[in-house]
Amino acid sequence: MENTSNAPQVNSQRLFYGSCFALITTALSFSIRAGILPQLGEELSLSAEQLGFINSMWFLGFPISMVIGGLIYHSVGGKRIMQFAFFAHAVGVIMTIYSGSYTGLLLSTLLIGLGNGCTEAACNPMIADAYESNRISKMLNRFHMWFPGGIVIGSLVSKFMTDAGFGWESQIWIIMIPTIIYAYLFFGQTWPKAKMREAASIAGNFKAMFSPLFIFMMVCMAFTAITEFGPQQWVGLILSKSGAQPMLILALVTGLMAVARYFGGTIVKKFHQTGVLLGSSVLATIGIYLFSTQTGGMAYVAAVIFALGIAYFWPNMIGFTATKIPKSGALGMSVIGAVGMFSTSIFQPIIGNWIDSGRAEAAARGVTGDELELIAGQETLGTMVIFPAVLIVLFTILWFWMKKRKNEPVLA
């Protein structure tokens, strides 16, 4: 028997905790940056358009590094990808604080976005390789709970520090805390190897990615991502005149998402991935429809249903790819995630145009003031119901598709 006593051991728990702190870094960079935008604009005399371009760098860096990270994951290793993530996060934070210019903020935000994408590119396949069977879905859900969870933490920290008179620089420094923690947890650790030989082969990855099932899941991911991020990105503008507090809605949604993802493994074990995705699309449709028709306190009821609908989309789309299309490997998981981010980016101006059109139509009818904003916002949300409604059809097809494949040898 071969002696493996000297083989380096994989500390799955430590790697998992490191991944969680890396995702908290991503979430803080999202929420704290949103909280300091007014201060940045005022201090550096930046227009709203310039602030918008700065924010777009965050979304641009994310999918770029996800795809590149997926391509090189098995050749350079997840450890080196996370070393670059630490470099990008640390330098991005320092540049944000000390650049003092519009160009510097563009570059620093791009760096942070690249670091965030590296986190997804390295940590998703690591978790898929470190755990077995249903544990993959459980741990991916618990990993991804820290994005909404981190947004809640970051939002509260930013609000407290702003109210207490702290400058935006102090708030940005907070992002360095989880950054240093994940660097420490990953330091010196051995990463798990791919379970399947084809998963570690770029040729094998591409062959699996050109399968009908993977292409179908790419289409589904485009709709799940915009269903999740579309209403959240525009909640402040759309619900500002509904009688509900938009930021409370956002905190309620992200907080419930974090709790739901913690129990994601149990839910997936009971209803399977396809059942969870189909049920999620139904709840998301109901939630967005309620957002489009209700005001005041009922908006909070809509937020609860919406949160439970979108909570399981992202981790289970990644988990489905890992377990049902395992030969697509790290690249497949990265491409699925990147499709989600690209979809979110593409649909943002489209949603903005819906809002503008809604305002114009309401104004043409003689509506003015708060009523005009409410009508335009609710009409836009009514149009957004299309996204999860399409998913109900797609995931019903997927449910029957996977039922036919149940006798095939898959990892789940």
Disulfide bonds with the S-S distance in Angstrom:
none
